[in-house]
Amino acid sequence: MLNEPWTRDQNPRYLGDGVYAWDEGYYIWIGTQRDNGWETIALDTNTFQALINYKTDREALRVQSNKP
């Protein structure tokens, strides 16, 4: 890919569906490449934890909805 928004020492990881994640020290960045360049989101520690909590809550709802 061209013009990646990370450096090699930030250890980018492909997550799937065209999405990459990398760490620049304070923020965890999530990005995807579009026709006009990269779209990126920076997540601080609290926002990243909120995303994890959201995932946990959604999984709990799925389990509850599958109960007889």
C-alpha positions in Angstrom: 0.0 0.0 0.0 1.1 3.5 -0.6 1.4 6.4 1.9 0.6 4.3 5.0 -0.2 6.5 8.0 2.1 4.5 10.3 5.9 3.9 10.7 7.3 0.4 10.8 8.1 0.7 14.5 4.4 1.2 15.3 3.8 -2.4 14.3 0.7 -2.1 12.1 -1.6 -5.1 12.2 -4.2 -6.1 9.6 -7.5 -6.8 11.4 -9.6 -7.8 8.4 -12.1 -6.1 6.0 -9.4 -3.6 4.9 -8.9 -2.3 8.5 -5.5 -1.8 10.1 -4.5 -1.0 13.7 -1.3 0.5 15.1 0.0 2.1 18.3 1.9 5.3 18.3 2.5 5.4 22.1 -0.6 7.3 23.4 -3.3 6.5 20.9 -4.3 3.2 19.2 -5.1 4.1 15.6 -7.6 2.3 13.4 -7.5 3.1 9.7 -8.7 2.0 6.2 -7.6 3.1 2.8 -10.1 4.8 0.6 -9.8 6.2 -3.0 -8.8 9.6 -1.7 -6.4 8.4 1.0 -6.6 7.0 4.5 -9.5 7.4 6.9 -8.2 7.1 10.5 -9.5 7.2 14.0 -7.4 7.7 17.1 -8.6 6.0 20.3 -7.2 7.0 23.7 -7.1 4.5 26.5 -10.6 5.4 27.8 -12.2 5.2 24.4 -10.5 2.0 23.5 -11.8 0.5 26.8 -15.3 1.8 26.0 -15.1 -0.1 22.7 -14.1 -3.3 24.5 -16.9 -2.8 27.0 -19.3 -2.3 24.1 -18.2 -5.6 22.5 -18.6 -7.4 25.9 -22.1 -5.9 26.3 -23.2 -6.9 22.8 -21.9 -10.5 23.4 -23.9 -10.7 26.6 -27.1 -9.5 24.8 -26.6 -12.2 22.2 -26.2 -14.9 24.8 -29.4 -13.6 26.6 -31.4 -13.5 23.4 -30.5 -17.2 22.7 -31.8 -18.4 26.1 -35.1 -20.3 26.0 
